[in-house]
Amino acid sequence: DAMRAMMDDLMGSNRNDLNAQHDSRPRWQTDDKICKKFLFRWCPHEVFHNTKSDLGACPLRHDERLKEIFEESDDSKYKTIFASDLLAYCEQAVSDIDTSIKRTKARLAQERPMLPGDRETLGKMADITAQVKVLQDEVEKFGNDGEIEKAEETMQKINGLLAEKEALQKSIDDDPFWQKEKAQTICEVCGAIAQSTDNDQRKQNHLDGKQHKGFVMIRATVPELRQYIDEAVAQDPSLVDSLHAKVRPSVVRDRDVKEKE
C-alpha cells in the first residue's frame, strides 16, 4: 500500500488505466494542477495568509508526498524551471513593494510642508553648526599651542551654542503639527506604516509579523535563486530556453557578461 501510494503521487493514480495514454514522466512534469512553486520551495499564497498582502487560497494542489519525492529526485531541469517561476514572483513582489514604499514616502513628505517659522529656525540652526565648526578648530589650535585657558573658554562658547541649537530643535519637535506628522515611519522591508513612538513590544510584534517576515524571506530568496539558476545554466546552457520569460533575459545577460570576463 505504501509503495502504491508513492507511485500514485509520482505518476498519478491512473497510471495503470488501459484507457489512459501511458506516460512514464513524473507528475510534476505533466500535471498542471500541481503547485510547482510549492514543490520547489514554498507557495506565495501561504506566505501572506491573513495579512494585507493575502493572495487568497492557492488554486493549485499542495502535495506534500510529491514534494518530498521531487526534492529527492535528480531532475535538475525541472528544479531550475520551477526556481525561475518562483524567482519571477519574488522579483515582481519586491518591485511592487519598493514602488509602494517610494509612493508612501512621497506622500508623507508632501504632508509635511515647511512652515515659514520652521525655515527661520532651521536657518539659525545651520548658522550655529557653522559657528561651532569654526570654534572647534580654534579649540584644537589653542590646545596645540598650549593655551589651555583660551581652549576652555572657547569650549564654553561651543556648549552654549549647542544648547541653543538643541532648544531650537525642541521648538520644532514640540510643535503639535510636527508631533503628529513625524510620528509616522515606513518599514523599508515590508512597507508597513508604524508610529515612531511605538514601544519595544510593538516594534518586535512588527518584526515577528507575517507581512514583515514574508518580505524578509522573499528579498533573501531573490539572490539565492539567482545564484541557483546561474549555476544550473552554467552546467547546462540549454536550460535558458525553459526559464520563466521574466527571468530569462537577465540570466542571459549575466551569462554573456561572465563569458566576456
N, C-alpha and C positions, 0 to 999 in steps of 0.2 A: 504493500500500500504506500509506503513511504517513497519507494522508487517510482511508482506510478504517479504520485503527486508531483514529484520533482520533474518527471518527464512532461506532465501536463503544463507545469509552469514554464518549462524551457521551450516546448514545441507546440503547445496548445492541446486542449482536451480532445480535439477531433483528429489527432494525428493518425489514428487507425481507421478513420472513416473511409470505406472503399469508394464512397461517392464524392469524397473531397479530393482536391488536387494535392498530390503529395509534395510537400515542401519540407526539406530537412533543415532549413535555416532556423536559427533560434528566434523566439518570438519578438525579441527587441528589434530584429531586422524586418519583421513582417507585419507586426500588429500596431496599427496606427492609434489604437485606443489605450496604449500604454504610455504613461508619462515618462518621457526619456530623460528629462532633467532630474526627476526623482531617482531614476535608475543610476544616473551618473553621480549625483551628489545629493541635491535637495531640490524641492519644488518651491518656487516663489509664492505659490498660493498658501503654503504653510507658514512661511516666514512672518507675514504680517497679519496673521489671523487676529481679528478683534482689535485692529488698530485703524487709524485714519487712512492707512495705505492698504487696507484689506482688499485683496483681489477676488474675494469670494471663494467658493469651493472649486477645486480643480476639476475640470470636466473629464480628465483622463484618469485611468486606473493607477493606483499606487500599490504595486505588488511586491511585498517585502521579500518573498521567497525568490522571485525572479531577480530582484535587486542583488541578493546575495550571490546568485549564480552568475549574474553579469559581472559583478565585481571580481569574482574569482576566475573569470574567463580571460583568455588572452586575445580578445577581439579588440585590438588596438585601433582598428579603423573606426568602428562604431563608437568607441570610447572618445576618440578625438572628435567625431562628428557631434556627439551629444555635448561634449565640452564646449564646442563652438556655439551650440544653441544656448547653453547656459551663459556663456560669455556675452553673447549678443544681448541677452536680457539684462545682465548685470551692468554692462556699459550704458545701455539705454536708461536704466534706473538711476545710475549715477549722474548721467547727463541731465535727466529730468529734475532730480532733487537739487542739483547745483544751480540749475536755471531758476528753480523756485526760491532757493536761498538768496540768489542775486536780486530777484524781484522784491523779496521781502525786505532786504537791506535797503534797497532804493526807496521803498515805501516808507520805512521807518525814518530814513534820512529826510524825506520830504515832509514828514510830520514834525520835524524839529527845526522850525525856522529860526534864523539868527535874529534876535531882537536887538534894537539899537543899543540898549544898555549893556547887552552881552558883548557886543563888538568893542565898546569902550573899555569894559572890564578886561577882556582878553588882550586888548592893546596895552593896557597898563601892565598886565602880567608878562607880556613879551618884553616890555621895556625893563622890567625888574630882572628878568632872566639875563638880558644883555649886561645889565649893571653888575649882576652877581659874577658873571664870567670875567669881567674886567677886574673886579676886586679879588677874585680868586688868583688871578695871575699876579696881582700885587702882593698878596699874601705869600705866594711862592717866592717872589723876588725878595721880599723882606726877610723871609726865612733863610734864604741862601746868603743874604748879606749880614745875617746875624742880628737884624733889628727886630728883636722879639716883641718889644712893646708895640711897635707900629703894626706888626703882624696881628697881634691880639686885638688892637683897636679896629683893624680892618675886618677881622672875623666877626666882631660885634656888629659892624655895619651889615655884613652879609647875613647874619642871623636876623637882624631887624628887617631886612628886605625879604627874606624868606618867610618870615611871619606875616608880613604884609601881603605877599603873594598867596599864602595859604588862606588868609582872610578873604581875599578877592575870590579865590576858587570856591570857598564856602558860600559866598554870597550867591554864586551861580547855582551851586549844588542844592542850596536850601530854597531856591525859587520853586514854588508849587508846580509851575508848568514843567520845569525840568525834572522835578521829583517824579512826576507821572511818566514823562517820556523816557527818561534814562533807565527806568525800571525794566524795560523790555530788552531781552537779549535773544539772539537766534543761534541755535546749535549748528556749527559748521559741518556736522556729520549727517544729521537727520533732518535738519530744517525746523525742528520744534522751537516754538517761541516760549521762553520762560521769563521769570522775573529775577532781576539781579539780586533782589532781596530774599530769594528763596533760602531756606535753611539747608544745612548739610544733608538732612534726610531726604528732602525733596529733590535735591540735586542728585543724590545717589539713586533715588527712585527713577529719575530720568535715565541715568546711565544704565540701569538694570532693565529698563522697559523694552518691550518687543520692537518698537519703532527704532530706537537708537541702536540696539544690538543687531537688528536686522541690517541696517545700513552699514554698521561696522563690518559685518560679515561680507556683505556684498562688495564693499570697497576693497577688502582684503582678498576677495576671490578674483578680482579682475587681473592683477599682476600674476597671481598664481596660475590661472588658466591660460594667460598669455604665454607664460613660460612652458606650460604643459603642451600647448598646441605647437609652439615654435619647435620644441624638441621632437615632437611627433612628425612634423613636416620635414624636419632635417633628416629624419630617418627614412621617410617615405614622401618625397615631393608630390606624388600623385594625389595625396590626401587633400591638397589645396582645393581641387575642384569639387570636393564633397562638403566643404565647410559652409557654415551659415553665410548667406550673402552679405550680411553686415560686417562679418568678421574677416572674410576673405581678402578684401583689398589691403587692409593693414598688415595682414600676415604676409602677403606677397611683397609689400613694400619693405617690411622688416627683413625678409629673406634676401631681397635684392641688395639692401644696404649691407648686410653681413657678407654677401658674396663679393661686393666691391671692396670691402675692407680686407 
